[in-house]
Amino acid sequence: MEISIIFKIAAVGIIVSILNQVLKHSGREEQAFLTTLAGLLIVLYWLVPYIVDLFDSMKKLLQM
């Protein structure tokens, strides 16, 4: 696993939390929720290849 993916996830988390707070204080709770959901989907999109590799490795390990 690359170390850069951890920094990307942290950056998205910081940006989403700031946007979430700004939107909630301005009375836009729906947009705050959608921003949080979009951040979660972006991170999951980045992590799916690593999860697939993990399951492939486990499958190969258990077949031996």
PDBQT receptor file of N, H, CA, C and O in Angstrom, charges set to zero:
ATOM      1  N   MET A   1       0.859  -1.185   0.000  1.00  0.00    +0.000 N 
ATOM      2  CA  MET A   1       0.000   0.000   0.000  1.00  0.00    +0.000 C 
ATOM      3  C   MET A   1       0.894   1.235   0.000  1.00  0.00    +0.000 C 
ATOM      4  O   MET A   1       1.879   1.317   0.734  1.00  0.00    +0.000 OA
ATOM      5  N   GLU A   2       0.532   2.158  -0.819  1.00  0.00    +0.000 N 
ATOM      6  H   GLU A   2      -0.267   2.092  -1.415  1.00  0.00    +0.000 HD
ATOM      7  CA  GLU A   2       1.301   3.390  -0.916  1.00  0.00    +0.000 C 
ATOM      8  C   GLU A   2       0.961   4.330   0.238  1.00  0.00    +0.000 C 
ATOM      9  O   GLU A   2      -0.170   4.365   0.723  1.00  0.00    +0.000 OA
ATOM     10  N   ILE A   3       1.954   5.076   0.658  1.00  0.00    +0.000 N 
ATOM     11  H   ILE A   3       2.872   5.047   0.264  1.00  0.00    +0.000 HD
ATOM     12  CA  ILE A   3       1.734   6.024   1.745  1.00  0.00    +0.000 C 
ATOM     13  C   ILE A   3       0.935   7.228   1.260  1.00  0.00    +0.000 C 
ATOM     14  O   ILE A   3       0.285   7.905   2.057  1.00  0.00    +0.000 OA
ATOM     15  N   SER A   4       0.980   7.499  -0.046  1.00  0.00    +0.000 N 
ATOM     16  H   SER A   4       1.508   6.950  -0.693  1.00  0.00    +0.000 HD
ATOM     17  CA  SER A   4       0.269   8.664  -0.572  1.00  0.00    +0.000 C 
ATOM     18  C   SER A   4      -1.242   8.513  -0.447  1.00  0.00    +0.000 C 
ATOM     19  O   SER A   4      -1.949   9.513  -0.320  1.00  0.00    +0.000 OA
ATOM     20  N   ILE A   5      -1.750   7.286  -0.482  1.00  0.00    +0.000 N 
ATOM     21  H   ILE A   5      -1.175   6.474  -0.586  1.00  0.00    +0.000 HD
ATOM     22  CA  ILE A   5      -3.197   7.087  -0.352  1.00  0.00    +0.000 C 
ATOM     23  C   ILE A   5      -3.672   7.503   1.039  1.00  0.00    +0.000 C 
ATOM     24  O   ILE A   5      -4.791   7.994   1.192  1.00  0.00    +0.000 OA
ATOM     25  N   ILE A   6      -2.837   7.312   2.039  1.00  0.00    +0.000 N 
ATOM     26  H   ILE A   6      -1.928   6.914   1.915  1.00  0.00    +0.000 HD
ATOM     27  CA  ILE A   6      -3.203   7.724   3.398  1.00  0.00    +0.000 C 
ATOM     28  C   ILE A   6      -3.298   9.246   3.487  1.00  0.00    +0.000 C 
ATOM     29  O   ILE A   6      -4.201   9.785   4.127  1.00  0.00    +0.000 OA
ATOM     30  N   PHE A   7      -2.356   9.931   2.837  1.00  0.00    +0.000 N 
ATOM     31  H   PHE A   7      -1.622   9.493   2.317  1.00  0.00    +0.000 HD
ATOM     32  CA  PHE A   7      -2.394  11.392   2.832  1.00  0.00    +0.000 C 
ATOM     33  C   PHE A   7      -3.586  11.912   2.036  1.00  0.00    +0.000 C 
ATOM     34  O   PHE A   7      -4.180  12.926   2.405  1.00  0.00    +0.000 OA
ATOM     35  N   LYS A   8      -3.942  11.230   0.949  1.00  0.00    +0.000 N 
ATOM     36  H   LYS A   8      -3.460  10.407   0.649  1.00  0.00    +0.000 HD
ATOM     37  CA  LYS A   8      -5.111  11.634   0.166  1.00  0.00    +0.000 C 
ATOM     38  C   LYS A   8      -6.384  11.487   0.994  1.00  0.00    +0.000 C 
ATOM     39  O   LYS A   8      -7.245  12.367   0.985  1.00  0.00    +0.000 OA
ATOM     40  N   ILE A   9      -6.495  10.378   1.703  1.00  0.00    +0.000 N 
ATOM     41  H   ILE A   9      -5.796   9.664   1.710  1.00  0.00    +0.000 HD
ATOM     42  CA  ILE A   9      -7.683  10.152   2.534  1.00  0.00    +0.000 C 
ATOM     43  C   ILE A   9      -7.768  11.200   3.638  1.00  0.00    +0.000 C 
ATOM     44  O   ILE A   9      -8.850  11.712   3.928  1.00  0.00    +0.000 OA
ATOM     45  N   ALA A  10      -6.644  11.519   4.248  1.00  0.00    +0.000 N 
ATOM     46  H   ALA A  10      -5.766  11.103   4.013  1.00  0.00    +0.000 HD
ATOM     47  CA  ALA A  10      -6.627  12.537   5.299  1.00  0.00    +0.000 C 
ATOM     48  C   ALA A  10      -7.022  13.902   4.739  1.00  0.00    +0.000 C 
ATOM     49  O   ALA A  10      -7.763  14.647   5.380  1.00  0.00    +0.000 OA
ATOM     50  N   ALA A  11      -6.530  14.230   3.550  1.00  0.00    +0.000 N 
ATOM     51  H   ALA A  11      -5.928  13.625   3.029  1.00  0.00    +0.000 HD
ATOM     52  CA  ALA A  11      -6.863  15.521   2.937  1.00  0.00    +0.000 C 
ATOM     53  C   ALA A  11      -8.353  15.609   2.625  1.00  0.00    +0.000 C 
ATOM     54  O   ALA A  11      -8.981  16.639   2.868  1.00  0.00    +0.000 OA
ATOM     55  N   VAL A  12      -8.912  14.540   2.093  1.00  0.00    +0.000 N 
ATOM     56  H   VAL A  12      -8.402  13.703   1.895  1.00  0.00    +0.000 HD
ATOM     57  CA  VAL A  12     -10.348  14.536   1.801  1.00  0.00    +0.000 C 
ATOM     58  C   VAL A  12     -11.139  14.662   3.099  1.00  0.00    +0.000 C 
ATOM     59  O   VAL A  12     -12.138  15.380   3.143  1.00  0.00    +0.000 OA
ATOM     60  N   GLY A  13     -10.711  13.983   4.144  1.00  0.00    +0.000 N 
ATOM     61  H   GLY A  13      -9.899  13.400   4.108  1.00  0.00    +0.000 HD
ATOM     62  CA  GLY A  13     -11.397  14.079   5.429  1.00  0.00    +0.000 C 
ATOM     63  C   GLY A  13     -11.385  15.485   5.990  1.00  0.00    +0.000 C 
ATOM     64  O   GLY A  13     -12.399  15.957   6.504  1.00  0.00    +0.000 OA
ATOM     65  N   ILE A  14     -10.258  16.155   5.900  1.00  0.00    +0.000 N 
ATOM     66  H   ILE A  14      -9.434  15.772   5.482  1.00  0.00    +0.000 HD
ATOM     67  CA  ILE A  14     -10.163  17.527   6.411  1.00  0.00    +0.000 C 
ATOM     68  C   ILE A  14     -11.041  18.470   5.599  1.00  0.00    +0.000 C 
ATOM     69  O   ILE A  14     -11.765  19.294   6.157  1.00  0.00    +0.000 OA
ATOM     70  N   ILE A  15     -10.972  18.341   4.274  1.00  0.00    +0.000 N 
ATOM     71  H   ILE A  15     -10.384  17.671   3.821  1.00  0.00    +0.000 HD
ATOM     72  CA  ILE A  15     -11.768  19.221   3.415  1.00  0.00    +0.000 C 
ATOM     73  C   ILE A  15     -13.267  18.989   3.625  1.00  0.00    +0.000 C 
ATOM     74  O   ILE A  15     -14.042  19.943   3.706  1.00  0.00    +0.000 OA
ATOM     75  N   VAL A  16     -13.666  17.734   3.711  1.00  0.00    +0.000 N 
ATOM     76  H   VAL A  16     -13.036  16.959   3.645  1.00  0.00    +0.000 HD
ATOM     77  CA  VAL A  16     -15.076  17.419   3.898  1.00  0.00    +0.000 C 
ATOM     78  C   VAL A  16     -15.565  17.919   5.255  1.00  0.00    +0.000 C 
ATOM     79  O   VAL A  16     -16.677  18.437   5.355  1.00  0.00    +0.000 OA
ATOM     80  N   SER A  17     -14.759  17.775   6.287  1.00  0.00    +0.000 N 
ATOM     81  H   SER A  17     -13.855  17.355   6.206  1.00  0.00    +0.000 HD
ATOM     82  CA  SER A  17     -15.202  18.244   7.604  1.00  0.00    +0.000 C 
ATOM     83  C   SER A  17     -15.335  19.762   7.655  1.00  0.00    +0.000 C 
ATOM     84  O   SER A  17     -16.253  20.284   8.288  1.00  0.00    +0.000 OA
ATOM     85  N   ILE A  18     -14.422  20.473   6.992  1.00  0.00    +0.000 N 
ATOM     86  H   ILE A  18     -13.676  20.049   6.478  1.00  0.00    +0.000 HD
ATOM     87  CA  ILE A  18     -14.534  21.937   6.955  1.00  0.00    +0.000 C 
ATOM     88  C   ILE A  18     -15.778  22.359   6.181  1.00  0.00    +0.000 C 
ATOM     89  O   ILE A  18     -16.542  23.211   6.635  1.00  0.00    +0.000 OA
ATOM     90  N   LEU A  19     -15.977  21.753   5.002  1.00  0.00    +0.000 N 
ATOM     91  H   LEU A  19     -15.357  21.061   4.633  1.00  0.00    +0.000 HD
ATOM     92  CA  LEU A  19     -17.164  22.074   4.215  1.00  0.00    +0.000 C 
ATOM     93  C   LEU A  19     -18.451  21.719   4.965  1.00  0.00    +0.000 C 
ATOM     94  O   LEU A  19     -19.444  22.443   4.899  1.00  0.00    +0.000 OA
ATOM     95  N   ASN A  20     -18.412  20.603   5.670  1.00  0.00    +0.000 N 
ATOM     96  H   ASN A  20     -17.605  20.015   5.724  1.00  0.00    +0.000 HD
ATOM     97  CA  ASN A  20     -19.577  20.179   6.432  1.00  0.00    +0.000 C 
ATOM     98  C   ASN A  20     -19.937  21.206   7.507  1.00  0.00    +0.000 C 
ATOM     99  O   ASN A  20     -21.107  21.551   7.670  1.00  0.00    +0.000 OA
ATOM    100  N   GLN A  21     -18.954  21.683   8.224  1.00  0.00    +0.000 N 
ATOM    101  H   GLN A  21     -18.003  21.402   8.091  1.00  0.00    +0.000 HD
ATOM    102  CA  GLN A  21     -19.215  22.678   9.270  1.00  0.00    +0.000 C 
ATOM    103  C   GLN A  21     -19.719  23.988   8.693  1.00  0.00    +0.000 C 
ATOM    104  O   GLN A  21     -20.641  24.597   9.236  1.00  0.00    +0.000 OA
ATOM    105  N   VAL A  22     -19.115  24.425   7.588  1.00  0.00    +0.000 N 
ATOM    106  H   VAL A  22     -18.367  23.930   7.146  1.00  0.00    +0.000 HD
ATOM    107  CA  VAL A  22     -19.542  25.683   6.965  1.00  0.00    +0.000 C 
ATOM    108  C   VAL A  22     -20.979  25.572   6.475  1.00  0.00    +0.000 C 
ATOM    109  O   VAL A  22     -21.784  26.479   6.682  1.00  0.00    +0.000 OA
ATOM    110  N   LEU A  23     -21.295  24.462   5.829  1.00  0.00    +0.000 N 
ATOM    111  H   LEU A  23     -20.641  23.724   5.662  1.00  0.00    +0.000 HD
ATOM    112  CA  LEU A  23     -22.647  24.289   5.301  1.00  0.00    +0.000 C 
ATOM    113  C   LEU A  23     -23.683  24.150   6.414  1.00  0.00    +0.000 C 
ATOM    114  O   LEU A  23     -24.793  24.668   6.290  1.00  0.00    +0.000 OA
ATOM    115  N   LYS A  24     -23.336  23.459   7.496  1.00  0.00    +0.000 N 
ATOM    116  H   LYS A  24     -22.435  23.038   7.596  1.00  0.00    +0.000 HD
ATOM    117  CA  LYS A  24     -24.286  23.323   8.604  1.00  0.00    +0.000 C 
ATOM    118  C   LYS A  24     -24.563  24.664   9.278  1.00  0.00    +0.000 C 
ATOM    119  O   LYS A  24     -25.701  24.954   9.646  1.00  0.00    +0.000 OA
ATOM    120  N   HIS A  25     -23.527  25.476   9.438  1.00  0.00    +0.000 N 
ATOM    121  H   HIS A  25     -22.603  25.240   9.139  1.00  0.00    +0.000 HD
ATOM    122  CA  HIS A  25     -23.728  26.771  10.094  1.00  0.00    +0.000 C 
ATOM    123  C   HIS A  25     -24.488  27.749   9.214  1.00  0.00    +0.000 C 
ATOM    124  O   HIS A  25     -25.077  28.704   9.719  1.00  0.00    +0.000 OA
ATOM    125  N   SER A  26     -24.484  27.527   7.915  1.00  0.00    +0.000 N 
ATOM    126  H   SER A  26     -24.005  26.751   7.504  1.00  0.00    +0.000 HD
ATOM    127  CA  SER A  26     -25.244  28.406   7.030  1.00  0.00    +0.000 C 
ATOM    128  C   SER A  26     -26.651  27.879   6.785  1.00  0.00    +0.000 C 
ATOM    129  O   SER A  26     -27.404  28.468   6.010  1.00  0.00    +0.000 OA
ATOM    130  N   GLY A  27     -27.018  26.769   7.442  1.00  0.00    +0.000 N 
ATOM    131  H   GLY A  27     -26.407  26.291   8.072  1.00  0.00    +0.000 HD
ATOM    132  CA  GLY A  27     -28.369  26.256   7.350  1.00  0.00    +0.000 C 
ATOM    133  C   GLY A  27     -28.624  25.338   6.167  1.00  0.00    +0.000 C 
ATOM    134  O   GLY A  27     -29.776  25.127   5.786  1.00  0.00    +0.000 OA
ATOM    135  N   ARG A  28     -27.584  24.798   5.588  1.00  0.00    +0.000 N 
ATOM    136  H   ARG A  28     -26.648  24.969   5.897  1.00  0.00    +0.000 HD
ATOM    137  CA  ARG A  28     -27.733  23.907   4.430  1.00  0.00    +0.000 C 
ATOM    138  C   ARG A  28     -27.350  22.482   4.821  1.00  0.00    +0.000 C 
ATOM    139  O   ARG A  28     -26.329  21.954   4.381  1.00  0.00    +0.000 OA
ATOM    140  N   GLU A  29     -28.176  21.883   5.640  1.00  0.00    +0.000 N 
ATOM    141  H   GLU A  29     -29.006  22.312   5.997  1.00  0.00    +0.000 HD
ATOM    142  CA  GLU A  29     -27.881  20.547   6.145  1.00  0.00    +0.000 C 
ATOM    143  C   GLU A  29     -27.886  19.497   5.037  1.00  0.00    +0.000 C 
ATOM    144  O   GLU A  29     -27.125  18.531   5.087  1.00  0.00    +0.000 OA
ATOM    145  N   GLU A  30     -28.754  19.691   4.030  1.00  0.00    +0.000 N 
ATOM    146  H   GLU A  30     -29.373  20.476   3.990  1.00  0.00    +0.000 HD
ATOM    147  CA  GLU A  30     -28.837  18.707   2.943  1.00  0.00    +0.000 C 
ATOM    148  C   GLU A  30     -27.544  18.679   2.139  1.00  0.00    +0.000 C 
ATOM    149  O   GLU A  30     -27.033  17.608   1.812  1.00  0.00    +0.000 OA
ATOM    150  N   GLN A  31     -27.014  19.865   1.819  1.00  0.00    +0.000 N 
ATOM    151  H   GLN A  31     -27.430  20.735   2.084  1.00  0.00    +0.000 HD
ATOM    152  CA  GLN A  31     -25.749  19.917   1.087  1.00  0.00    +0.000 C 
ATOM    153  C   GLN A  31     -24.597  19.398   1.937  1.00  0.00    +0.000 C 
ATOM    154  O   GLN A  31     -23.660  18.804   1.404  1.00  0.00    +0.000 OA
ATOM    155  N   ALA A  32     -24.649  19.611   3.239  1.00  0.00    +0.000 N 
ATOM    156  H   ALA A  32     -25.410  20.093   3.672  1.00  0.00    +0.000 HD
ATOM    157  CA  ALA A  32     -23.612  19.085   4.126  1.00  0.00    +0.000 C 
ATOM    158  C   ALA A  32     -23.618  17.563   4.106  1.00  0.00    +0.000 C 
ATOM    159  O   ALA A  32     -22.560  16.934   4.071  1.00  0.00    +0.000 OA
ATOM    160  N   PHE A  33     -24.802  16.976   4.128  1.00  0.00    +0.000 N 
ATOM    161  H   PHE A  33     -25.661  17.487   4.156  1.00  0.00    +0.000 HD
ATOM    162  CA  PHE A  33     -24.907  15.516   4.060  1.00  0.00    +0.000 C 
ATOM    163  C   PHE A  33     -24.387  14.997   2.724  1.00  0.00    +0.000 C 
ATOM    164  O   PHE A  33     -23.660  14.005   2.686  1.00  0.00    +0.000 OA
ATOM    165  N   LEU A  34     -24.753  15.656   1.635  1.00  0.00    +0.000 N 
ATOM    166  H   LEU A  34     -25.344  16.461   1.666  1.00  0.00    +0.000 HD
ATOM    167  CA  LEU A  34     -24.290  15.221   0.316  1.00  0.00    +0.000 C 
ATOM    168  C   LEU A  34     -22.776  15.373   0.166  1.00  0.00    +0.000 C 
ATOM    169  O   LEU A  34     -22.132  14.561  -0.498  1.00  0.00    +0.000 OA
ATOM    170  N   THR A  35     -22.213  16.405   0.778  1.00  0.00    +0.000 N 
ATOM    171  H   THR A  35     -22.736  17.065   1.317  1.00  0.00    +0.000 HD
ATOM    172  CA  THR A  35     -20.758  16.579   0.751  1.00  0.00    +0.000 C 
ATOM    173  C   THR A  35     -20.073  15.439   1.492  1.00  0.00    +0.000 C 
ATOM    174  O   THR A  35     -19.070  14.901   1.024  1.00  0.00    +0.000 OA
ATOM    175  N   THR A  36     -20.612  15.074   2.641  1.00  0.00    +0.000 N 
ATOM    176  H   THR A  36     -21.427  15.511   3.021  1.00  0.00    +0.000 HD
ATOM    177  CA  THR A  36     -20.057  13.955   3.396  1.00  0.00    +0.000 C 
ATOM    178  C   THR A  36     -20.174  12.655   2.611  1.00  0.00    +0.000 C 
ATOM    179  O   THR A  36     -19.235  11.859   2.582  1.00  0.00    +0.000 OA
ATOM    180  N   LEU A  37     -21.302  12.440   1.987  1.00  0.00    +0.000 N 
ATOM    181  H   LEU A  37     -22.065  13.087   2.010  1.00  0.00    +0.000 HD
ATOM    182  CA  LEU A  37     -21.507  11.241   1.183  1.00  0.00    +0.000 C 
ATOM    183  C   LEU A  37     -20.558  11.201  -0.010  1.00  0.00    +0.000 C 
ATOM    184  O   LEU A  37     -20.019  10.144  -0.337  1.00  0.00    +0.000 OA
ATOM    185  N   ALA A  38     -20.351  12.335  -0.657  1.00  0.00    +0.000 N 
ATOM    186  H   ALA A  38     -20.789  13.194  -0.391  1.00  0.00    +0.000 HD
ATOM    187  CA  ALA A  38     -19.428  12.395  -1.790  1.00  0.00    +0.000 C 
ATOM    188  C   ALA A  38     -17.997  12.093  -1.348  1.00  0.00    +0.000 C 
ATOM    189  O   ALA A  38     -17.270  11.388  -2.048  1.00  0.00    +0.000 OA
ATOM    190  N   GLY A  39     -17.590  12.614  -0.205  1.00  0.00    +0.000 N 
ATOM    191  H   GLY A  39     -18.181  13.187   0.364  1.00  0.00    +0.000 HD
ATOM    192  CA  GLY A  39     -16.253  12.322   0.314  1.00  0.00    +0.000 C 
ATOM    193  C   GLY A  39     -16.073  10.847   0.614  1.00  0.00    +0.000 C 
ATOM    194  O   GLY A  39     -15.023  10.269   0.329  1.00  0.00    +0.000 OA
ATOM    195  N   LEU A  40     -17.097  10.242   1.187  1.00  0.00    +0.000 N 
ATOM    196  H   LEU A  40     -17.949  10.711   1.418  1.00  0.00    +0.000 HD
ATOM    197  CA  LEU A  40     -17.045   8.814   1.478  1.00  0.00    +0.000 C 
ATOM    198  C   LEU A  40     -16.941   7.992   0.200  1.00  0.00    +0.000 C 
ATOM    199  O   LEU A  40     -16.168   7.035   0.141  1.00  0.00    +0.000 OA
ATOM    200  N   LEU A  41     -17.705   8.351  -0.814  1.00  0.00    +0.000 N 
ATOM    201  H   LEU A  41     -18.332   9.128  -0.766  1.00  0.00    +0.000 HD
ATOM    202  CA  LEU A  41     -17.663   7.620  -2.080  1.00  0.00    +0.000 C 
ATOM    203  C   LEU A  41     -16.316   7.766  -2.781  1.00  0.00    +0.000 C 
ATOM    204  O   LEU A  41     -15.832   6.814  -3.394  1.00  0.00    +0.000 OA
ATOM    205  N   ILE A  42     -15.711   8.943  -2.697  1.00  0.00    +0.000 N 
ATOM    206  H   ILE A  42     -16.104   9.716  -2.199  1.00  0.00    +0.000 HD
ATOM    207  CA  ILE A  42     -14.387   9.148  -3.291  1.00  0.00    +0.000 C 
ATOM    208  C   ILE A  42     -13.364   8.250  -2.619  1.00  0.00    +0.000 C 
ATOM    209  O   ILE A  42     -12.563   7.603  -3.295  1.00  0.00    +0.000 OA
ATOM    210  N   VAL A  43     -13.386   8.206  -1.301  1.00  0.00    +0.000 N 
ATOM    211  H   VAL A  43     -14.037   8.732  -0.752  1.00  0.00    +0.000 HD
ATOM    212  CA  VAL A  43     -12.425   7.374  -0.568  1.00  0.00    +0.000 C 
ATOM    213  C   VAL A  43     -12.658   5.894  -0.861  1.00  0.00    +0.000 C 
ATOM    214  O   VAL A  43     -11.698   5.145  -1.038  1.00  0.00    +0.000 OA
ATOM    215  N   LEU A  44     -13.905   5.468  -0.912  1.00  0.00    +0.000 N 
ATOM    216  H   LEU A  44     -14.685   6.077  -0.768  1.00  0.00    +0.000 HD
ATOM    217  CA  LEU A  44     -14.189   4.066  -1.248  1.00  0.00    +0.000 C 
ATOM    218  C   LEU A  44     -13.730   3.729  -2.645  1.00  0.00    +0.000 C 
ATOM    219  O   LEU A  44     -13.235   2.627  -2.882  1.00  0.00    +0.000 OA
ATOM    220  N   TYR A  45     -13.882   4.663  -3.590  1.00  0.00    +0.000 N 
ATOM    221  H   TYR A  45     -14.284   5.559  -3.398  1.00  0.00    +0.000 HD
ATOM    222  CA  TYR A  45     -13.420   4.450  -4.958  1.00  0.00    +0.000 C 
ATOM    223  C   TYR A  45     -11.910   4.240  -4.988  1.00  0.00    +0.000 C 
ATOM    224  O   TYR A  45     -11.411   3.427  -5.765  1.00  0.00    +0.000 OA
ATOM    225  N   TRP A  46     -11.182   4.971  -4.144  1.00  0.00    +0.000 N 
ATOM    226  H   TRP A  46     -11.588   5.632  -3.512  1.00  0.00    +0.000 HD
ATOM    227  CA  TRP A  46      -9.729   4.798  -4.079  1.00  0.00    +0.000 C 
ATOM    228  C   TRP A  46      -9.340   3.488  -3.411  1.00  0.00    +0.000 C 
ATOM    229  O   TRP A  46      -8.314   2.905  -3.760  1.00  0.00    +0.000 OA
ATOM    230  N   LEU A  47     -10.133   3.014  -2.459  1.00  0.00    +0.000 N 
ATOM    231  H   LEU A  47     -10.967   3.488  -2.175  1.00  0.00    +0.000 HD
ATOM    232  CA  LEU A  47      -9.763   1.836  -1.681  1.00  0.00    +0.000 C 
ATOM    233  C   LEU A  47     -10.191   0.514  -2.303  1.00  0.00    +0.000 C 
ATOM    234  O   LEU A  47      -9.658  -0.530  -1.928  1.00  0.00    +0.000 OA
ATOM    235  N   VAL A  48     -11.128   0.523  -3.234  1.00  0.00    +0.000 N 
ATOM    236  H   VAL A  48     -11.562   1.372  -3.538  1.00  0.00    +0.000 HD
ATOM    237  CA  VAL A  48     -11.626  -0.721  -3.819  1.00  0.00    +0.000 C 
ATOM    238  C   VAL A  48     -10.518  -1.574  -4.439  1.00  0.00    +0.000 C 
ATOM    239  O   VAL A  48     -10.517  -2.784  -4.215  1.00  0.00    +0.000 OA
ATOM    240  N   PRO A  49      -9.576  -1.016  -5.205  1.00  0.00    +0.000 N 
ATOM    241  CA  PRO A  49      -8.512  -1.873  -5.749  1.00  0.00    +0.000 C 
ATOM    242  C   PRO A  49      -7.668  -2.558  -4.669  1.00  0.00    +0.000 C 
ATOM    243  O   PRO A  49      -7.245  -3.701  -4.846  1.00  0.00    +0.000 OA
ATOM    244  N   TYR A  50      -7.426  -1.879  -3.572  1.00  0.00    +0.000 N 
ATOM    245  H   TYR A  50      -7.770  -0.951  -3.427  1.00  0.00    +0.000 HD
ATOM    246  CA  TYR A  50      -6.651  -2.482  -2.486  1.00  0.00    +0.000 C 
ATOM    247  C   TYR A  50      -7.442  -3.603  -1.809  1.00  0.00    +0.000 C 
ATOM    248  O   TYR A  50      -6.869  -4.618  -1.411  1.00  0.00    +0.000 OA
ATOM    249  N   ILE A  51      -8.747  -3.420  -1.680  1.00  0.00    +0.000 N 
ATOM    250  H   ILE A  51      -9.213  -2.596  -2.002  1.00  0.00    +0.000 HD
ATOM    251  CA  ILE A  51      -9.581  -4.461  -1.078  1.00  0.00    +0.000 C 
ATOM    252  C   ILE A  51      -9.639  -5.686  -1.978  1.00  0.00    +0.000 C 
ATOM    253  O   ILE A  51      -9.602  -6.815  -1.489  1.00  0.00    +0.000 OA
ATOM    254  N   VAL A  52      -9.729  -5.475  -3.288  1.00  0.00    +0.000 N 
ATOM    255  H   VAL A  52      -9.759  -4.558  -3.685  1.00  0.00    +0.000 HD
ATOM    256  CA  VAL A  52      -9.727  -6.590  -4.238  1.00  0.00    +0.000 C 
ATOM    257  C   VAL A  52      -8.407  -7.349  -4.156  1.00  0.00    +0.000 C 
ATOM    258  O   VAL A  52      -8.401  -8.580  -4.148  1.00  0.00    +0.000 OA
ATOM    259  N   ASP A  53      -7.293  -6.628  -4.096  1.00  0.00    +0.000 N 
ATOM    260  H   ASP A  53      -7.298  -5.628  -4.103  1.00  0.00    +0.000 HD
ATOM    261  CA  ASP A  53      -5.983  -7.274  -3.957  1.00  0.00    +0.000 C 
ATOM    262  C   ASP A  53      -5.898  -8.079  -2.662  1.00  0.00    +0.000 C 
ATOM    263  O   ASP A  53      -5.332  -9.172  -2.650  1.00  0.00    +0.000 OA
ATOM    264  N   LEU A  54      -6.448  -7.553  -1.585  1.00  0.00    +0.000 N 
ATOM    265  H   LEU A  54      -6.908  -6.665  -1.595  1.00  0.00    +0.000 HD
ATOM    266  CA  LEU A  54      -6.441  -8.257  -0.312  1.00  0.00    +0.000 C 
ATOM    267  C   LEU A  54      -7.211  -9.563  -0.408  1.00  0.00    +0.000 C 
ATOM    268  O   LEU A  54      -6.736 -10.598   0.058  1.00  0.00    +0.000 OA
ATOM    269  N   PHE A  55      -8.397  -9.526  -1.009  1.00  0.00    +0.000 N 
ATOM    270  H   PHE A  55      -8.783  -8.685  -1.388  1.00  0.00    +0.000 HD
ATOM    271  CA  PHE A  55      -9.187 -10.751  -1.138  1.00  0.00    +0.000 C 
ATOM    272  C   PHE A  55      -8.517 -11.757  -2.072  1.00  0.00    +0.000 C 
ATOM    273  O   PHE A  55      -8.584 -12.962  -1.831  1.00  0.00    +0.000 OA
ATOM    274  N   ASP A  56      -7.871 -11.273  -3.135  1.00  0.00    +0.000 N 
ATOM    275  H   ASP A  56      -7.816 -10.294  -3.330  1.00  0.00    +0.000 HD
ATOM    276  CA  ASP A  56      -7.140 -12.184  -4.018  1.00  0.00    +0.000 C 
ATOM    277  C   ASP A  56      -5.978 -12.845  -3.289  1.00  0.00    +0.000 C 
ATOM    278  O   ASP A  56      -5.728 -14.037  -3.467  1.00  0.00    +0.000 OA
ATOM    279  N   SER A  57      -5.276 -12.085  -2.480  1.00  0.00    +0.000 N 
ATOM    280  H   SER A  57      -5.479 -11.116  -2.336  1.00  0.00    +0.000 HD
ATOM    281  CA  SER A  57      -4.159 -12.647  -1.707  1.00  0.00    +0.000 C 
ATOM    282  C   SER A  57      -4.646 -13.673  -0.700  1.00  0.00    +0.000 C 
ATOM    283  O   SER A  57      -4.026 -14.721  -0.521  1.00  0.00    +0.000 OA
ATOM    284  N   MET A  58      -5.752 -13.373  -0.045  1.00  0.00    +0.000 N 
ATOM    285  H   MET A  58      -6.256 -12.522  -0.190  1.00  0.00    +0.000 HD
ATOM    286  CA  MET A  58      -6.300 -14.318   0.921  1.00  0.00    +0.000 C 
ATOM    287  C   MET A  58      -6.782 -15.593   0.233  1.00  0.00    +0.000 C 
ATOM    288  O   MET A  58      -6.629 -16.690   0.772  1.00  0.00    +0.000 OA
ATOM    289  N   LYS A  59      -7.361 -15.448  -0.950  1.00  0.00    +0.000 N 
ATOM    290  H   LYS A  59      -7.486 -14.558  -1.388  1.00  0.00    +0.000 HD
ATOM    291  CA  LYS A  59      -7.834 -16.607  -1.695  1.00  0.00    +0.000 C 
ATOM    292  C   LYS A  59      -6.665 -17.500  -2.096  1.00  0.00    +0.000 C 
ATOM    293  O   LYS A  59      -6.748 -18.723  -1.981  1.00  0.00    +0.000 OA
ATOM    294  N   LYS A  60      -5.568 -16.888  -2.569  1.00  0.00    +0.000 N 
ATOM    295  H   LYS A  60      -5.500 -15.895  -2.662  1.00  0.00    +0.000 HD
ATOM    296  CA  LYS A  60      -4.393 -17.656  -2.943  1.00  0.00    +0.000 C 
ATOM    297  C   LYS A  60      -3.762 -18.320  -1.731  1.00  0.00    +0.000 C 
ATOM    298  O   LYS A  60      -3.286 -19.452  -1.824  1.00  0.00    +0.000 OA
ATOM    299  N   LEU A  61      -3.751 -17.642  -0.611  1.00  0.00    +0.000 N 
ATOM    300  H   LEU A  61      -4.137 -16.723  -0.535  1.00  0.00    +0.000 HD
ATOM    301  CA  LEU A  61      -3.154 -18.179   0.602  1.00  0.00    +0.000 C 
ATOM    302  C   LEU A  61      -3.940 -19.376   1.106  1.00  0.00    +0.000 C 
ATOM    303  O   LEU A  61      -3.345 -20.354   1.557  1.00  0.00    +0.000 OA
ATOM    304  N   LEU A  62      -5.252 -19.323   1.039  1.00  0.00    +0.000 N 
ATOM    305  H   LEU A  62      -5.736 -18.528   0.673  1.00  0.00    +0.000 HD
ATOM    306  CA  LEU A  62      -6.070 -20.403   1.563  1.00  0.00    +0.000 C 
ATOM    307  C   LEU A  62      -6.183 -21.582   0.598  1.00  0.00    +0.000 C 
ATOM    308  O   LEU A  62      -6.605 -22.662   1.012  1.00  0.00    +0.000 OA
ATOM    309  N   GLN A  63      -5.823 -21.412  -0.660  1.00  0.00    +0.000 N 
ATOM    310  H   GLN A  63      -5.480 -20.535  -0.996  1.00  0.00    +0.000 HD
ATOM    311  CA  GLN A  63      -5.860 -22.509  -1.610  1.00  0.00    +0.000 C 
ATOM    312  C   GLN A  63      -4.672 -23.455  -1.457  1.00  0.00    +0.000 C 
ATOM    313  O   GLN A  63      -4.732 -24.592  -1.926  1.00  0.00    +0.000 OA
ATOM    314  N   MET A  64      -3.628 -23.023  -0.830  1.00  0.00    +0.000 N 
ATOM    315  H   MET A  64      -3.580 -22.099  -0.449  1.00  0.00    +0.000 HD
ATOM    316  CA  MET A  64      -2.424 -23.857  -0.694  1.00  0.00    +0.000 C 
ATOM    317  C   MET A  64      -2.583 -24.955   0.286  1.00  0.00    +0.000 C 
ATOM    318  O   MET A  64      -1.652 -25.731   0.500  1.00  0.00    +0.000 OA
TER     319      MET A  64
